[in-house]
Amino acid sequence: VSAASAVLVIAAADSSGGAGLTRDAQTLGELHVALCCAVTAVTVQTDTELRATHQVPAQVVRAQIRAALDSGQIGAIKIGMLGTAATVRAVAESLPPRERLPIVLDPVLRASSGGTLLERDAVALLRELLLPRVSLVTPNIVEAAALLGDEATRDSMIGEASLRSQLQRLLALGAAAVLIKGGHRGEGEEVIDTLLAHGGPPVRIAVPRVCGTRRGTGCSLSSVIAARLAAGDSLIDACTVAQRYVAEALRAEATGAERPSLR
Ligand code: PLP
């Protein structure tokens, strides 16, 4: 294990434990990966309702990021819920160059209960300031459409051509790579995530679909990707391991089996 194998998680606490920093800490704990954190907000949630959000002042977020980077332990950064435009700006201005540390952005916009996790006026700023600084952005199809200003489609059966167009347009916004998650796409037998990086063709990453629900799957996925990038995996390997982790976690939740571990 290299000295710089910890993940800096920039995200919000979810009091219900189902998502956010709470889920990230659980996930990284299962992988035996250390984390530092920069808490962006404290949320009050149940599994079905976002009751309140209390934003941490942007200068405190900045100071947490600086302290974590000063530790010399950080091997990758994962960004989750940011909440406001001020926090988006603070984070964008605090990040090291992505050539130095892999940076994974889960563009969290809403809770599955429907509550808003990124204020409307902050979405444009996230697109302009943050996307050009990250190694990978991991939207689901709803988030991809929102980031691109595309018509929010209720049709989860997004076609292959529109998917490719979205990947290319997100890449053009400045992320070094884009992973559009397929969990919300239709009801096929497989979940297909699609990865596009500069200079390469789109890569399909597939896993058998598990019928089950679990909160915070996007949080877990991006945390595992960051942990694997910190350990030196390629982007494709990191995304593949993370997809498998989430599928196993869903299966464990559905069957009440042991929590998954990474092998
Ligand atoms: N709450 C927080 C603090 C989050 O960061 C996220 C997602 O990243 C969510 C809720 C959304 O999770 P879910 O879709 O399970 O509600």
Residues whose N, C-alpha, C, O or C-beta is under 5 A from the ligand:
A	BS01	PLP	A12 A13 D14 A19 G20 T43 G80 M81 V108 R110 A111 S112 S113 R214 R215 G216 C219
